[in-house]
Amino acid sequence: MENNQMEFRFSFFTQKFKETIAFYKDTLSLPVVDSWNRGFNDSGYLFKAASGHMVVLQSATKQVEPLMDAVLLIQVEDLEKQYQFCLAQGIEIVQDIQKREWGDRDFKIIDPNRLVLGFYSRKL
C-alpha cells in the first residue's frame, strides 16, 4: 500500500454516546463518513478529521475513562477561523491560540468526555 493511501485512525468508547455524537457532528461539524447501529453496545460513528478518521463507539456496559494528559490534534487551514467557530458554538476552550517554539500555532478545546482536542496550523 502506498503512503498516500494510508491513514491515521483514532477510536474511543464513550458512555455519553448521543452527547458525543452531537458534539462532533453538530457542534464541530466534522463530516460523518459512516455510522452503524447493530444493537446493544454495537453503535458507532466514523468522522473525517483532517487526513485521518475518528471513531466514536458506544459503551453501554463498561466504565470508560478519558485519556489523561493526551491531546488529539487536528490540523486546520485557518486557525483563527476555527477558533472563532468554536467560540460561536459555545465550546469550552481550555487554551487560547498560542505560538509554539517550533513555529506551529494551536488552541485546545474539551469534548463531552473531557478529551482534549487541539486544532493547529503549521508554521508559515
N, CA, C and O atoms as a GROMACS GRO file, in nm:
protein
  496
    1MET      N    1   0.084  -0.117   0.000
    1MET     CA    2   0.000   0.000   0.000
    1MET      C    3   0.089   0.124   0.000
    1MET      O    4   0.184   0.131   0.078
    2GLU      N    5   0.058   0.220  -0.085
    2GLU     CA    6   0.136   0.342  -0.092
    2GLU      C    7   0.102   0.434   0.024
    2GLU      O    8  -0.008   0.428   0.078
    3ASN      N    9   0.198   0.519   0.062
    3ASN     CA   10   0.178   0.608   0.176
    3ASN      C   11   0.057   0.698   0.161
    3ASN      O   12  -0.010   0.727   0.260
    4ASN      N   13   0.027   0.746   0.039
    4ASN     CA   14  -0.085   0.837   0.023
    4ASN      C   15  -0.219   0.768   0.043
    4ASN      O   16  -0.322   0.836   0.048
    5GLN      N   17  -0.223   0.637   0.054
    5GLN     CA   18  -0.346   0.565   0.079
    5GLN      C   19  -0.361   0.525   0.225
    5GLN      O   20  -0.465   0.474   0.266
    6MET      N   21  -0.258   0.550   0.302
    6MET     CA   22  -0.263   0.513   0.444
    6MET      C   23  -0.326   0.628   0.523
    6MET      O   24  -0.322   0.743   0.480
    7GLU      N   25  -0.381   0.595   0.636
    7GLU     CA   26  -0.444   0.697   0.718
    7GLU      C   27  -0.418   0.668   0.865
    7GLU      O   28  -0.377   0.558   0.903
    8PHE      N   29  -0.444   0.768   0.946
    8PHE     CA   30  -0.439   0.754   1.090
    8PHE      C   31  -0.583   0.750   1.140
    8PHE      O   32  -0.667   0.829   1.096
    9ARG      N   33  -0.613   0.658   1.231
    9ARG     CA   34  -0.748   0.646   1.286
    9ARG      C   35  -0.738   0.642   1.438
    9ARG      O   36  -0.661   0.564   1.495
   10PHE      N   37  -0.818   0.727   1.503
   10PHE     CA   38  -0.825   0.731   1.648
   10PHE      C   39  -0.965   0.686   1.687
   10PHE      O   40  -1.064   0.737   1.633
   11SER      N   41  -0.975   0.592   1.780
   11SER     CA   42  -1.107   0.545   1.820
   11SER      C   43  -1.117   0.539   1.970
   11SER      O   44  -1.019   0.509   2.039
   12PHE      N   45  -1.237   0.567   2.021
   12PHE     CA   46  -1.259   0.561   2.165
   12PHE      C   47  -1.403   0.526   2.196
   12PHE      O   48  -1.494   0.553   2.117
   13PHE      N   49  -1.423   0.466   2.314
   13PHE     CA   50  -1.555   0.431   2.365
   13PHE      C   51  -1.605   0.541   2.457
   13PHE      O   52  -1.527   0.608   2.525
   14THR      N   53  -1.737   0.560   2.458
   14THR     CA   54  -1.797   0.657   2.547
   14THR      C   55  -1.932   0.608   2.598
   14THR      O   56  -2.006   0.540   2.527
   15GLN      N   57  -1.961   0.642   2.722
   15GLN     CA   58  -2.094   0.617   2.776
   15GLN      C   59  -2.185   0.737   2.750
   15GLN      O   60  -2.305   0.730   2.776
   16LYS      N   61  -2.129   0.846   2.700
   16LYS     CA   62  -2.205   0.966   2.664
   16LYS      C   63  -2.220   0.970   2.511
   16LYS      O   64  -2.186   1.069   2.447
   17PHE      N   65  -2.269   0.862   2.455
   17PHE     CA   66  -2.269   0.843   2.310
   17PHE      C   67  -2.346   0.952   2.237
   17PHE      O   68  -2.291   1.018   2.149
   18LYS      N   69  -2.473   0.973   2.271
   18LYS     CA   70  -2.555   1.071   2.199
   18LYS      C   71  -2.497   1.212   2.211
   18LYS      O   72  -2.492   1.286   2.113
   19GLU      N   73  -2.454   1.248   2.331
   19GLU     CA   74  -2.395   1.379   2.354
   19GLU      C   75  -2.264   1.395   2.275
   19GLU      O   76  -2.238   1.502   2.219
   20THR      N   77  -2.184   1.291   2.271
   20THR     CA   78  -2.057   1.296   2.199
   20THR      C   79  -2.079   1.306   2.048
   20THR      O   80  -2.012   1.384   1.980
   21ILE      N   81  -2.173   1.227   1.996
   21ILE     CA   82  -2.203   1.233   1.852
   21ILE      C   83  -2.253   1.372   1.816
   21ILE      O   84  -2.210   1.429   1.716
   22ALA      N   85  -2.343   1.428   1.896
   22ALA     CA   86  -2.393   1.563   1.870
   22ALA      C   87  -2.280   1.665   1.871
   22ALA      O   88  -2.279   1.757   1.789
   23PHE      N   89  -2.183   1.649   1.962
   23PHE     CA   90  -2.070   1.742   1.970
   23PHE      C   91  -1.988   1.738   1.842
   23PHE      O   92  -1.960   1.843   1.783
   24TYR      N   93  -1.948   1.619   1.799
   24TYR     CA   94  -1.862   1.609   1.681
   24TYR      C   95  -1.937   1.636   1.550
   24TYR      O   96  -1.883   1.698   1.459
   25LYS      N   97  -2.060   1.590   1.542
   25LYS     CA   98  -2.139   1.604   1.419
   25LYS      C   99  -2.201   1.743   1.406
   25LYS      O  100  -2.185   1.809   1.304
   26ASP      N  101  -2.272   1.786   1.509
   26ASP     CA  102  -2.349   1.910   1.500
   26ASP      C  103  -2.271   2.032   1.546
   26ASP      O  104  -2.277   2.137   1.481
   27THR      N  105  -2.199   2.021   1.657
   27THR     CA  106  -2.129   2.137   1.710
   27THR      C  107  -1.999   2.164   1.634
   27THR      O  108  -1.976   2.277   1.590
   28LEU      N  109  -1.914   2.061   1.617
   28LEU     CA  110  -1.788   2.080   1.544
   28LEU      C  111  -1.803   2.068   1.394
   28LEU      O  112  -1.716   2.111   1.318
   29SER      N  113  -1.913   2.010   1.348
   29SER     CA  114  -1.941   1.990   1.205
   29SER      C  115  -1.836   1.903   1.136
   29SER      O  116  -1.804   1.927   1.019
   30LEU      N  117  -1.784   1.802   1.206
   30LEU     CA  118  -1.695   1.708   1.139
   30LEU      C  119  -1.778   1.621   1.044
   30LEU      O  120  -1.887   1.578   1.081
   31PRO      N  121  -1.729   1.595   0.924
   31PRO     CA  122  -1.805   1.512   0.829
   31PRO      C  123  -1.819   1.368   0.878
   31PRO      O  124  -1.723   1.307   0.924
   32VAL      N  125  -1.941   1.315   0.868
   32VAL     CA  126  -1.968   1.176   0.902
   32VAL      C  127  -1.939   1.091   0.779
   32VAL      O  128  -1.997   1.113   0.672
   33VAL      N  129  -1.849   0.994   0.794
   33VAL     CA  130  -1.814   0.903   0.685
   33VAL      C  131  -1.903   0.780   0.689
   33VAL      O  132  -1.944   0.728   0.585
   34ASP      N  133  -1.933   0.735   0.810
   34ASP     CA  134  -2.015   0.615   0.826
   34ASP      C  135  -2.074   0.615   0.967
   34ASP      O  136  -2.021   0.680   1.057
   35SER      N  137  -2.184   0.542   0.984
   35SER     CA  138  -2.240   0.520   1.117
   35SER      C  139  -2.311   0.386   1.115
   35SER      O  140  -2.352   0.337   1.009
   36TRP      N  141  -2.327   0.328   1.234
   36TRP     CA  142  -2.393   0.199   1.241
   36TRP      C  143  -2.460   0.184   1.378
   36TRP      O  144  -2.418   0.242   1.478
   37ASN      N  145  -2.566   0.105   1.377
   37ASN     CA  146  -2.636   0.069   1.499
   37ASN      C  147  -2.681  -0.075   1.482
   37ASN      O  148  -2.787  -0.102   1.426
   38ARG      N  149  -2.599  -0.165   1.532
   38ARG     CA  150  -2.627  -0.308   1.516
   38ARG      C  151  -2.680  -0.369   1.645
   38ARG      O  152  -2.669  -0.489   1.668
   39GLY      N  153  -2.739  -0.284   1.729
   39GLY     CA  154  -2.796  -0.335   1.852
   39GLY      C  155  -2.718  -0.294   1.974
   39GLY      O  156  -2.628  -0.210   1.967
   40PHE      N  157  -2.752  -0.356   2.085
   40PHE     CA  158  -2.695  -0.321   2.214
   40PHE      C  159  -2.543  -0.321   2.212
   40PHE      O  160  -2.479  -0.420   2.177
   41ASN      N  161  -2.486  -0.207   2.251
   41ASN     CA  162  -2.341  -0.192   2.266
   41ASN      C  163  -2.262  -0.211   2.136
   41ASN      O  164  -2.143  -0.242   2.140
   42ASP      N  165  -2.327  -0.192   2.022
   42ASP     CA  166  -2.258  -0.202   1.893
   42ASP      C  167  -2.304  -0.090   1.802
   42ASP      O  168  -2.361  -0.114   1.695
   43SER      N  169  -2.278   0.033   1.845
   43SER     CA  170  -2.311   0.151   1.767
   43SER      C  171  -2.187   0.237   1.756
   43SER      O  172  -2.105   0.240   1.847
   44GLY      N  173  -2.175   0.307   1.646
   44GLY     CA  174  -2.059   0.394   1.630
   44GLY      C  175  -2.074   0.491   1.516
   44GLY      O  176  -2.163   0.480   1.432
   45TYR      N  177  -1.984   0.587   1.514
   45TYR     CA  178  -1.974   0.687   1.408
   45TYR      C  179  -1.829   0.698   1.366
   45TYR      O  180  -1.738   0.694   1.449
   46LEU      N  181  -1.808   0.713   1.237
   46LEU     CA  182  -1.676   0.736   1.181
   46LEU      C  183  -1.676   0.878   1.124
   46LEU      O  184  -1.752   0.908   1.032
   47PHE      N  185  -1.591   0.963   1.178
   47PHE     CA  186  -1.580   1.102   1.137
   47PHE      C  187  -1.451   1.126   1.061
   47PHE      O  188  -1.348   1.065   1.092
   48LYS      N  189  -1.454   1.213   0.964
   48LYS     CA  190  -1.335   1.259   0.893
   48LYS      C  191  -1.273   1.372   0.976
   48LYS      O  192  -1.342   1.465   1.015
   49ALA      N  193  -1.144   1.363   1.002
   49ALA     CA  194  -1.071   1.466   1.076
   49ALA      C  195  -0.937   1.488   1.008
   49ALA      O  196  -0.845   1.407   1.024
   50ALA      N  197  -0.925   1.595   0.932
   50ALA     CA  198  -0.805   1.624   0.852
   50ALA      C  199  -0.776   1.505   0.762
   50ALA      O  200  -0.864   1.463   0.687
   51SER      N  201  -0.654   1.449   0.767
   51SER     CA  202  -0.621   1.337   0.677
   51SER      C  203  -0.648   1.201   0.741
   51SER      O  204  -0.609   1.098   0.685
   52GLY      N  205  -0.713   1.200   0.855
   52GLY     CA  206  -0.743   1.075   0.924
   52GLY      C  207  -0.890   1.065   0.960
   52GLY      O  208  -0.974   1.136   0.906
   53HIS      N  209  -0.918   0.974   1.051
   53HIS     CA  210  -1.055   0.950   1.094
   53HIS      C  211  -1.061   0.934   1.246
   53HIS      O  212  -0.964   0.896   1.310
   54MET      N  213  -1.178   0.964   1.300
   54MET     CA  214  -1.206   0.945   1.441
   54MET      C  215  -1.328   0.853   1.450
   54MET      O  216  -1.428   0.876   1.383
   55VAL      N  217  -1.317   0.750   1.534
   55VAL     CA  218  -1.427   0.656   1.554
   55VAL      C  219  -1.478   0.673   1.696
   55VAL      O  220  -1.401   0.659   1.792
   56VAL      N  221  -1.606   0.702   1.709
   56VAL     CA  222  -1.670   0.713   1.840
   56VAL      C  223  -1.760   0.592   1.856
   56VAL      O  224  -1.851   0.570   1.775
   57LEU      N  225  -1.736   0.514   1.961
   57LEU     CA  226  -1.808   0.389   1.983
   57LEU      C  227  -1.888   0.396   2.113
   57LEU      O  228  -1.841   0.451   2.213
   58GLN      N  229  -2.006   0.340   2.110
   58GLN     CA  230  -2.091   0.338   2.228
   58GLN      C  231  -2.042   0.232   2.326
   58GLN      O  232  -2.011   0.120   2.288
   59SER      N  233  -2.037   0.270   2.452
   59SER     CA  234  -2.004   0.174   2.557
   59SER      C  235  -2.118   0.174   2.657
   59SER      O  236  -2.129   0.262   2.743
   60ALA      N  237  -2.203   0.074   2.647
   60ALA     CA  238  -2.318   0.064   2.737
   60ALA      C  239  -2.287  -0.023   2.858
   60ALA      O  240  -2.362  -0.021   2.956
   61THR      N  241  -2.180  -0.100   2.852
   61THR     CA  242  -2.157  -0.198   2.958
   61THR      C  243  -2.032  -0.176   3.041
   61THR      O  244  -2.025  -0.224   3.154
   62LYS      N  245  -1.933  -0.106   2.989
   62LYS     CA  246  -1.811  -0.092   3.068
   62LYS      C  247  -1.783   0.054   3.099
   62LYS      O  248  -1.814   0.143   3.019
   63GLN      N  249  -1.725   0.078   3.214
   63GLN     CA  250  -1.686   0.211   3.254
   63GLN      C  251  -1.565   0.254   3.172
   63GLN      O  252  -1.468   0.179   3.160
   64VAL      N  253  -1.571   0.372   3.115
   64VAL     CA  254  -1.458   0.423   3.037
   64VAL      C  255  -1.409   0.551   3.102
   64VAL      O  256  -1.487   0.627   3.159
   65GLU      N  257  -1.282   0.574   3.093
   65GLU     CA  258  -1.219   0.692   3.150
   65GLU      C  259  -1.158   0.775   3.038
   65GLU      O  260  -1.108   0.719   2.941
   66PRO      N  261  -1.162   0.908   3.051
   66PRO     CA  262  -1.097   0.991   2.949
   66PRO      C  263  -0.946   0.973   2.956
   66PRO      O  264  -0.890   0.941   3.061
   67LEU      N  265  -0.882   0.994   2.845
   67LEU     CA  266  -0.736   0.990   2.843
   67LEU      C  267  -0.683   1.111   2.920
   67LEU      O  268  -0.725   1.224   2.896
   68MET      N  269  -0.593   1.086   3.009
   68MET     CA  270  -0.534   1.194   3.086
   68MET      C  271  -0.401   1.233   3.022
   68MET      O  272  -0.323   1.148   2.978
   69ASP      N  273  -0.377   1.362   3.016
   69ASP     CA  274  -0.253   1.415   2.961
   69ASP      C  275  -0.232   1.376   2.815
   69ASP      O  276  -0.118   1.360   2.771
   70ALA      N  277  -0.340   1.360   2.742
   70ALA     CA  278  -0.332   1.331   2.599
   70ALA      C  279  -0.410   1.439   2.524
   70ALA      O  280  -0.509   1.492   2.574
   71VAL      N  281  -0.364   1.470   2.405
   71VAL     CA  282  -0.432   1.568   2.320
   71VAL      C  283  -0.443   1.509   2.181
   71VAL      O  284  -0.342   1.466   2.123
   72LEU      N  285  -0.563   1.507   2.126
   72LEU     CA  286  -0.585   1.467   1.988
   72LEU      C  287  -0.574   1.593   1.904
   72LEU      O  288  -0.653   1.685   1.921
   73LEU      N  289  -0.476   1.599   1.813
   73LEU     CA  290  -0.451   1.719   1.733
   73LEU      C  291  -0.508   1.704   1.592
   73LEU      O  292  -0.492   1.601   1.527
   74ILE      N  293  -0.576   1.809   1.547
   74ILE     CA  294  -0.634   1.813   1.413
   74ILE      C  295  -0.582   1.937   1.343
   74ILE      O  296  -0.600   2.049   1.391
   75GLN      N  297  -0.517   1.918   1.230
   75GLN     CA  298  -0.464   2.032   1.154
   75GLN      C  299  -0.577   2.098   1.076
   75GLN      O  300  -0.661   2.030   1.017
   76VAL      N  301  -0.578   2.231   1.076
   76VAL     CA  302  -0.677   2.309   1.002
   76VAL      C  303  -0.605   2.412   0.916
   76VAL      O  304  -0.493   2.452   0.946
   77GLU      N  305  -0.670   2.453   0.808
   77GLU     CA  306  -0.608   2.553   0.719
   77GLU      C  307  -0.608   2.691   0.782
   77GLU      O  308  -0.508   2.763   0.773
   78ASP      N  309  -0.718   2.730   0.846
   78ASP     CA  310  -0.733   2.864   0.901
   78ASP      C  311  -0.762   2.854   1.050
   78ASP      O  312  -0.876   2.834   1.091
   79LEU      N  313  -0.658   2.869   1.131
   79LEU     CA  314  -0.671   2.851   1.276
   79LEU      C  315  -0.763   2.955   1.338
   79LEU      O  316  -0.845   2.922   1.423
   80GLU      N  317  -0.751   3.081   1.296
   80GLU     CA  318  -0.835   3.186   1.353
   80GLU      C  319  -0.982   3.161   1.321
   80GLU      O  320  -1.069   3.183   1.406
   81LYS      N  321  -1.011   3.115   1.201
   81LYS     CA  322  -1.149   3.085   1.162
   81LYS      C  323  -1.203   2.970   1.248
   81LYS      O  324  -1.318   2.977   1.293
   82GLN      N  325  -1.124   2.866   1.270
   82GLN     CA  326  -1.166   2.754   1.353
   82GLN      C  327  -1.189   2.800   1.497
   82GLN      O  328  -1.284   2.757   1.562
   83TYR      N  329  -1.101   2.885   1.546
   83TYR     CA  330  -1.112   2.938   1.682
   83TYR      C  331  -1.243   3.017   1.698
   83TYR      O  332  -1.317   2.996   1.793
   84GLN      N  333  -1.270   3.107   1.604
   84GLN     CA  334  -1.393   3.186   1.609
   84GLN      C  335  -1.517   3.098   1.597
   84GLN      O  336  -1.618   3.125   1.661
   85PHE      N  337  -1.509   2.993   1.515
   85PHE     CA  338  -1.619   2.898   1.501
   85PHE      C  339  -1.647   2.831   1.635
   85PHE      O  340  -1.762   2.821   1.677
   86CYS      N  341  -1.542   2.785   1.703
   86CYS     CA  342  -1.559   2.719   1.833
   86CYS      C  343  -1.618   2.815   1.936
   86CYS      O  344  -1.706   2.777   2.013
   87LEU      N  345  -1.571   2.939   1.937
   87LEU     CA  346  -1.628   3.039   2.028
   87LEU      C  347  -1.776   3.059   2.001
   87LEU      O  348  -1.857   3.061   2.094
   88ALA      N  349  -1.812   3.073   1.874
   88ALA     CA  350  -1.951   3.095   1.836
   88ALA      C  351  -2.040   2.977   1.874
   88ALA      O  352  -2.159   2.995   1.902
   89GLN      N  353  -1.984   2.856   1.874
   89GLN     CA  354  -2.059   2.736   1.911
   89GLN      C  355  -2.070   2.717   2.062
   89GLN      O  356  -2.140   2.628   2.109
   90GLY      N  357  -2.000   2.801   2.137
   90GLY     CA  358  -2.004   2.790   2.283
   90GLY      C  359  -1.920   2.675   2.337
   90GLY      O  360  -1.944   2.627   2.448
   91ILE      N  361  -1.823   2.630   2.259
   91ILE     CA  362  -1.737   2.520   2.300
   91ILE      C  363  -1.637   2.569   2.404
   91ILE      O  364  -1.581   2.678   2.391
   92GLU      N  365  -1.615   2.488   2.508
   92GLU     CA  366  -1.520   2.524   2.612
   92GLU      C  367  -1.378   2.523   2.558
   92GLU      O  368  -1.328   2.418   2.515
   93ILE      N  369  -1.314   2.636   2.559
   93ILE     CA  370  -1.176   2.648   2.513
   93ILE      C  371  -1.087   2.644   2.637
   93ILE      O  372  -1.101   2.727   2.727
   94VAL      N  373  -0.996   2.549   2.641
   94VAL     CA  374  -0.910   2.533   2.758
   94VAL      C  375  -0.772   2.593   2.738
   94VAL      O  376  -0.693   2.603   2.832
   95GLN      N  377  -0.742   2.632   2.614
   95GLN     CA  378  -0.616   2.702   2.586
   95GLN      C  379  -0.639   2.790   2.463
   95GLN      O  380  -0.674   2.741   2.356
   96ASP      N  381  -0.617   2.919   2.480
   96ASP     CA  382  -0.629   3.011   2.367
   96ASP      C  383  -0.516   2.987   2.268
   96ASP      O  384  -0.424   2.910   2.296
   97ILE      N  385  -0.523   3.052   2.154
   97ILE     CA  386  -0.421   3.036   2.050
   97ILE      C  387  -0.283   3.072   2.106
   97ILE      O  388  -0.263   3.178   2.165
   98GLN      N  389  -0.190   2.980   2.084
   98GLN     CA  390  -0.051   3.000   2.125
   98GLN      C  391   0.041   2.967   2.008
   98GLN      O  392   0.012   2.880   1.927
   99LYS      N  393   0.152   3.038   2.003
   99LYS     CA  394   0.256   3.006   1.906
   99LYS      C  395   0.360   2.920   1.976
   99LYS      O  396   0.410   2.957   2.082
  100ARG      N  397   0.392   2.807   1.917
  100ARG     CA  398   0.489   2.715   1.975
  100ARG      C  399   0.630   2.752   1.929
  100ARG      O  400   0.648   2.816   1.826
  101GLU      N  401   0.728   2.712   2.007
  101GLU     CA  402   0.867   2.748   1.975
  101GLU      C  403   0.912   2.692   1.841
  101GLU      O  404   1.005   2.746   1.780
  102TRP      N  405   0.850   2.584   1.792
  102TRP     CA  406   0.885   2.526   1.662
  102TRP      C  407   0.807   2.592   1.549
  102TRP      O  408   0.827   2.558   1.432
  103GLY      N  409   0.718   2.688   1.583
  103GLY     CA  410   0.651   2.768   1.483
  103GLY      C  411   0.503   2.739   1.463
  103GLY      O  412   0.430   2.826   1.414
  104ASP      N  413   0.456   2.620   1.498
  104ASP     CA  414   0.314   2.590   1.486
  104ASP      C  415   0.234   2.676   1.582
  104ASP      O  416   0.286   2.724   1.683
  105ARG      N  417   0.106   2.695   1.550
  105ARG     CA  418   0.013   2.765   1.638
  105ARG      C  419  -0.102   2.671   1.667
  105ARG      O  420  -0.142   2.593   1.581
  106ASP      N  421  -0.157   2.679   1.790
  106ASP     CA  422  -0.267   2.589   1.825
  106ASP      C  423  -0.356   2.648   1.934
  106ASP      O  424  -0.319   2.744   2.002
  107PHE      N  425  -0.473   2.588   1.949
  107PHE     CA  426  -0.559   2.611   2.064
  107PHE      C  427  -0.626   2.479   2.098
  107PHE      O  428  -0.628   2.386   2.017
  108LYS      N  429  -0.680   2.471   2.221
  108LYS     CA  430  -0.737   2.344   2.266
  108LYS      C  431  -0.878   2.363   2.321
  108LYS      O  432  -0.911   2.464   2.383
  109ILE      N  433  -0.961   2.261   2.296
  109ILE     CA  434  -1.097   2.256   2.347
  109ILE      C  435  -1.116   2.125   2.422
  109ILE      O  436  -1.025   2.042   2.428
  110ILE      N  437  -1.235   2.107   2.478
  110ILE     CA  438  -1.264   1.984   2.553
  110ILE      C  439  -1.396   1.927   2.501
  110ILE      O  440  -1.490   2.002   2.477
  111ASP      N  441  -1.403   1.796   2.485
  111ASP     CA  442  -1.527   1.733   2.438
  111ASP      C  443  -1.610   1.687   2.559
  111ASP      O  444  -1.564   1.700   2.672
  112PRO      N  445  -1.730   1.633   2.536
  112PRO     CA  446  -1.815   1.592   2.648
  112PRO      C  447  -1.755   1.485   2.739
  112PRO      O  448  -1.801   1.466   2.851
  113ASN      N  449  -1.652   1.414   2.692
  113ASN     CA  450  -1.587   1.309   2.770
  113ASN      C  451  -1.463   1.360   2.843
  113ASN      O  452  -1.392   1.283   2.908
  114ARG      N  453  -1.438   1.489   2.831
  114ARG     CA  454  -1.318   1.555   2.887
  114ARG      C  455  -1.193   1.521   2.808
  114ARG      O  456  -1.081   1.538   2.858
  115LEU      N  457  -1.210   1.474   2.685
  115LEU     CA  458  -1.098   1.451   2.594
  115LEU      C  459  -1.056   1.586   2.537
  115LEU      O  460  -1.140   1.663   2.489
  116VAL      N  461  -0.927   1.616   2.541
  116VAL     CA  462  -0.876   1.743   2.491
  116VAL      C  463  -0.847   1.729   2.342
  116VAL      O  464  -0.777   1.638   2.298
  117LEU      N  465  -0.902   1.822   2.265
  117LEU     CA  466  -0.877   1.830   2.121
  117LEU      C  467  -0.801   1.957   2.094
  117LEU      O  468  -0.838   2.064   2.143
  118GLY      N  469  -0.696   1.946   2.016
  118GLY     CA  470  -0.621   2.064   1.977
  118GLY      C  471  -0.634   2.086   1.827
  118GLY      O  472  -0.626   1.991   1.748
  119PHE      N  473  -0.656   2.210   1.788
  119PHE     CA  474  -0.654   2.247   1.646
  119PHE      C  475  -0.526   2.325   1.624
  119PHE      O  476  -0.491   2.412   1.704
  120TYR      N  477  -0.457   2.294   1.516
  120TYR     CA  478  -0.329   2.361   1.492
  120TYR      C  479  -0.312   2.395   1.345
  120TYR      O  480  -0.376   2.337   1.257
  121SER      N  481  -0.222   2.489   1.321
  121SER     CA  482  -0.178   2.520   1.185
  121SER      C  483  -0.027   2.520   1.184
  121SER      O  484   0.038   2.556   1.282
  122ARG      N  485   0.027   2.479   1.071
  122ARG     CA  486   0.172   2.472   1.057
  122ARG      C  487   0.232   2.609   1.048
  122ARG      O  488   0.164   2.706   1.012
  123LYS      N  489   0.360   2.618   1.081
  123LYS     CA  490   0.428   2.747   1.069
  123LYS      C  491   0.428   2.790   0.924
  123LYS      O  492   0.428   2.708   0.832
  124LEU      N  493   0.428   2.920   0.905
  124LEU     CA  494   0.424   2.978   0.770
  124LEU      C  495   0.561   2.982   0.709
  124LEU      O  496   0.576   3.028   0.595
   0.00000   0.00000   0.00000
